[in-house]
Amino acid sequence: MSTAPAMARRSMLERVSSRARLIRRAEGRDAGAIGAIYDEAIATGVATFAAGPHEAAERREWLAARGVRAPVWVMEQEGTVQAWSALAPFSHRPWYDGVAEYTVYVAAGTRGAGLGGEMLAQLVREAPALGYWKLVGMILQGNDAGLALALGAGFREVGTHRAHGRVDGGWRDVTVVERHLDAP
Ligand SMILES: CC(C)(COP(=O)(O)OP(=O)(O)OC[C@H]1O[C@@H](n2cnc3c(N)ncnc32)[C@H](O)[C@@H]1OP(=O)(O)O)[C@@H](O)C(=O)NCCC(=O)NCCS
């Protein structure tokens, strides 16, 4: 059981950490940081099927073209954008209207420090107000951190598509994860 001083210290640290990390909606001025973080993830070879590079101007257009149900957030730590996250409709079919695909990207130098977990928890909190009842993630084969992030945030593994896409000409499996936000 935690002692009172230990609990007070944890609560103080949580307050300091939440002050230091701010999650807010992405704006045009974040385009460069978002592109740079995206390109770092692409370099891992296991984060996404997308190819870089993503210059600021290209990301600015991408941000401007996103609808209200496809928002992008950034996390600032001490005034620097260190992570971004996004939701997008899973399908154009109306009966899947309540399902969104999520993405979370953390700058290489700050991975493993809890930023990804905070970003995904925030997406889970925001999604119902956007009319989503479920979040789905598509995790490429070999992305151990991406899978751990999802499972740690209460997602369940649905299954694995075999040879679902290609990176640099090589087939990649994709594991689907989901978390229902409404069902018991
Ligand atoms: C996946 C990613 C977003 C995780 O963010 P992060 O800030 O590094 O993750 P956190 O520190 O919040 O850790 C989240 C969980 O993943 C685990 N984890 C983190 N890095 C890991 C690694 N390399 N291998 C295994 N598990 C890892 C943590 O232990 C934690 O687990 P817990 O919830 O059970 O404690 C980050 O690694 C990243 O940006 N990768 C490149 C982009 C990407 O692959 N995005 C996912 C596609 S949507």
The ligand as an SDF file (V2000), in Angstrom:
LIG
                    3D

 48 50  0  0  0  0  0  0  0  0999 V2000
    4.6700    3.4650  -30.9450 C   0  0  0  0  0  0  0  0  0  0  0  0
    5.0210    4.7650  -30.2350 C   0  0  0  0  0  0  0  0  0  0  0  0
    3.9830    5.8410  -30.6240 C   0  0  0  0  0  0  0  0  0  0  0  0
    4.9570    4.5260  -28.7260 C   0  0  0  0  0  0  0  0  0  0  0  0
    5.1320    5.7620  -28.0710 O   0  0  0  0  0  0  0  0  0  0  0  0
    6.1060    5.8540  -26.7910 P   0  0  0  0  0  0  0  0  0  0  0  0
    6.0010    7.2190  -26.2350 O   0  0  0  0  0  0  0  0  0  0  0  0
    7.4450    5.3650  -27.1760 O   0  0  0  0  0  0  0  0  0  0  0  0
    5.4100    4.7850  -25.8210 O   0  0  0  0  0  0  0  0  0  0  0  0
    5.2310    4.8660  -24.2440 P   0  0  0  0  0  0  0  0  0  0  0  0
    6.5010    5.2600  -23.5950 O   0  0  0  0  0  0  0  0  0  0  0  0
    4.0100    5.6880  -23.9330 O   0  0  0  0  0  0  0  0  0  0  0  0
    4.9280    3.3500  -23.9190 O   0  0  0  0  0  0  0  0  0  0  0  0
    3.6720    2.7550  -24.2240 C   0  0  0  0  0  0  0  0  0  0  0  0
    3.7750    1.2600  -23.9560 C   0  0  0  0  0  0  0  0  0  0  0  0
    4.6150    0.6530  -24.9470 O   0  0  0  0  0  0  0  0  0  0  0  0
    5.7140   -0.0240  -24.3310 C   0  0  0  0  0  0  0  0  0  0  0  0
    6.8550    0.1860  -25.2030 N   0  0  0  0  0  0  0  0  0  0  0  0
    7.4140    1.3710  -25.5390 C   0  0  0  0  0  0  0  0  0  0  0  0
    8.4330    1.1680  -26.3950 N   0  0  0  0  0  0  0  0  0  0  0  0
    8.5310   -0.1770  -26.5730 C   0  0  0  0  0  0  0  0  0  0  0  0
    9.3780   -0.9980  -27.3450 C   0  0  0  0  0  0  0  0  0  0  0  0
   10.3500   -0.4800  -28.1200 N   0  0  0  0  0  0  0  0  0  0  0  0
    9.1780   -2.3400  -27.3200 N   0  0  0  0  0  0  0  0  0  0  0  0
    8.1930   -2.8680  -26.5620 C   0  0  0  0  0  0  0  0  0  0  0  0
    7.3360   -2.1350  -25.8000 N   0  0  0  0  0  0  0  0  0  0  0  0
    7.5150   -0.7990  -25.8140 C   0  0  0  0  0  0  0  0  0  0  0  0
    5.8560    0.6390  -22.9830 C   0  0  0  0  0  0  0  0  0  0  0  0
    6.4690   -0.2160  -22.0460 O   0  0  0  0  0  0  0  0  0  0  0  0
    4.4070    0.9360  -22.6180 C   0  0  0  0  0  0  0  0  0  0  0  0
    3.7870   -0.2530  -22.1660 O   0  0  0  0  0  0  0  0  0  0  0  0
    2.7850   -0.2440  -20.9070 P   0  0  0  0  0  0  0  0  0  0  0  0
    1.6170    0.6070  -21.3030 O   0  0  0  0  0  0  0  0  0  0  0  0
    2.4260   -1.6790  -20.7620 O   0  0  0  0  0  0  0  0  0  0  0  0
    3.5820    0.3430  -19.7890 O   0  0  0  0  0  0  0  0  0  0  0  0
    6.4670    5.2680  -30.5750 C   0  0  0  0  0  0  0  0  0  0  0  0
    7.3770    4.2330  -30.3470 O   0  0  0  0  0  0  0  0  0  0  0  0
    6.5850    5.7400  -32.0090 C   0  0  0  0  0  0  0  0  0  0  0  0
    6.3750    6.9150  -32.2910 O   0  0  0  0  0  0  0  0  0  0  0  0
    6.9530    4.8320  -32.9460 N   0  0  0  0  0  0  0  0  0  0  0  0
    7.0160    5.1940  -34.3490 C   0  0  0  0  0  0  0  0  0  0  0  0
    5.6210    5.4890  -34.8910 C   0  0  0  0  0  0  0  0  0  0  0  0
    4.7050    4.2820  -34.7220 C   0  0  0  0  0  0  0  0  0  0  0  0
    5.1090    3.1500  -34.9180 O   0  0  0  0  0  0  0  0  0  0  0  0
    3.4390    4.5640  -34.3800 N   0  0  0  0  0  0  0  0  0  0  0  0
    2.4780    3.4940  -34.1850 C   0  0  0  0  0  0  0  0  0  0  0  0
    1.6490    3.3410  -35.4010 C   0  0  0  0  0  0  0  0  0  0  0  0
    0.0250    3.9400  -35.0450 S   0  0  0  0  0  0  0  0  0  0  0  0
  1  2  1  0
  2  3  1  0
  2  4  1  0
  2 36  1  0
  4  5  1  0
  5  6  1  0
  6  7  2  0
  6  8  1  0
  6  9  1  0
  9 10  1  0
 10 11  2  0
 10 12  1  0
 10 13  1  0
 13 14  1  0
 14 15  1  0
 15 16  1  0
 15 30  1  0
 16 17  1  0
 17 18  1  0
 17 28  1  0
 18 19  1  0
 18 27  1  0
 19 20  2  0
 20 21  1  0
 21 22  1  0
 21 27  2  0
 22 23  1  0
 22 24  2  0
 24 25  1  0
 25 26  2  0
 26 27  1  0
 28 29  1  0
 28 30  1  0
 30 31  1  0
 31 32  1  0
 32 33  2  0
 32 34  1  0
 32 35  1  0
 36 37  1  0
 36 38  1  0
 38 39  2  0
 38 40  1  0
 40 41  1  0
 41 42  1  0
 42 43  1  0
 43 44  2  0
 43 45  1  0
 45 46  1  0
 46 47  1  0
 47 48  1  0
M  END
$$$$
